[in-house]
Amino acid sequence: MKILCDVCDKHEASVLCVADEAALCPACDRRVHHANKLAEKHRRFSLHNPPAEKSPLCDICKEKRAFLFCQEDRAILCRDCDFQIHKSNELTRNHSRFILTGVKLSANSAVYPDPAIEQERTKPTAFRRAVAYLNT
């Protein structure tokens, strides 16, 4: 299973924007990040072929290179921080995590097994509101 674009929810994401904490398909990436000079400066990296030396640092420890992306936490994590966070309880064990190549890591059959998680995922975020504003 691949990561879907956080903007259109239709196409496979090809880049991860660190500033927006969003996975984007090529069309949405162009639309969002070419909207203004500030957005153009956002650091983005490929989910298909991420170069190891350019991969971002872990959102938690800020020291090690990120290895995966947790969809529910909206965080990129190194292996050590991922292990500490996602082994702590049953809820976090069921998070959908993707290796930074965009391939799903966990073997859950449902991406959102808990309705509360789905409700949280679909809540309007600042990023989605900004994209909606840009589309008006």
C-alpha positions, 0 to 999 in steps of 0.5 A: 500500500502506498501513501495517498496525497494529503491534499487530493486523497486520490493520487499516490504521494511522491514527495514529503514536505517536512514543513507542512508535514504532508505527503503530496502527489506531483500535481498537488506539490506543484500547486501548493509549493509554487503558490508563493516564494515562502512555500517554494522554500519548503524542504521536500524529499522524494518518497520513491528515491530518497537519497540517504544523505538528504533525508531529514532528521528525526522529528523526535530526537533531531539527531538521527536520519529519519527512516519512516513516516507515521501517518497518525502522528504526522511525524518522520522518525528514526528507527530508535524513536519509532521503536520507543513510540510504537511499541508502548501501547496497543493504539500506537502499535496499530499506527500506519507507518511507511518506510520513506520510500512510500511503502507501508511498513505495518501489516494491518489490513485496515489503514484506520482500524479505529473510527476515532483515528479516522475522525482525527485524520479527517479533521481540518488541519492548518495545512488543509485550510491553507490549501483550500484557501489557495484553491479559492 
